[in-house]
Amino acid sequence: MVDDTSLRSPQDRSRIAMGEEYEVAYWTKTFGVSREKLQQAVDAVGNNADAVRAHLKA
């Protein structure tokens, strides 16, 4: 099933889907970081939102 791109936030808020532009926009705004910084965090700790949040605060 295709994601509904009209949604403003991710359907699964525990994971960050870097392949979905609307999710990237949501998470970059939520964390206050650039796409590149978000990608680096996901590469470092995986796509778990809590792990990315902790990594960005460190």
C-alpha positions as CSV (number, residue, x, y, z in Angstrom):
1,M,0.0,0.0,0.0
2,V,1.3,3.4,-0.9
3,D,1.7,6.0,1.8
4,D,-0.7,8.9,1.8
5,T,1.6,11.9,1.0
6,S,-1.1,14.3,2.1
7,L,-0.3,13.5,5.7
8,R,1.8,16.0,7.5
9,S,3.5,13.6,9.9
10,P,4.8,10.0,9.6
11,Q,2.4,7.1,10.1
12,D,5.0,5.4,12.3
13,R,6.5,8.0,14.5
14,S,9.1,5.6,15.9
15,R,10.9,5.3,12.6
16,I,12.4,7.8,10.1
17,A,11.9,7.0,6.5
18,M,14.6,9.0,4.6
19,G,13.1,7.9,1.3
20,E,9.8,9.8,1.9
21,E,10.2,13.5,1.4
22,Y,7.3,14.5,3.6
23,E,8.7,12.4,6.4
24,V,12.2,14.0,6.0
25,A,10.5,17.5,6.1
26,Y,8.6,16.5,9.2
27,W,11.7,15.2,11.0
28,T,14.0,18.0,10.0
29,K,11.5,20.5,11.3
30,T,10.9,18.5,14.5
31,F,14.6,18.2,15.3
32,G,15.6,21.6,13.8
33,V,18.3,20.2,11.6
34,S,19.2,20.0,7.9
35,R,18.5,17.0,5.7
36,E,22.2,16.3,5.7
37,K,22.5,16.4,9.5
38,L,19.4,14.1,9.8
39,Q,20.9,11.7,7.2
40,Q,24.2,11.6,9.1
41,A,22.3,10.8,12.4
42,V,20.3,8.0,10.7
43,D,23.5,6.6,9.2
44,A,25.1,6.6,12.6
45,V,22.4,5.1,14.8
46,G,19.7,3.8,12.5
47,N,16.2,5.0,11.7
48,N,14.7,4.8,15.3
49,A,13.4,8.3,16.1
50,D,14.4,8.1,19.7
51,A,18.0,7.0,18.9
52,V,18.3,9.8,16.3
53,R,16.9,12.4,18.8
54,A,19.5,11.2,21.4
55,H,22.3,11.3,18.9
56,L,21.5,14.8,17.8
57,K,21.4,16.1,21.4
58,A,24.9,14.5,22.1
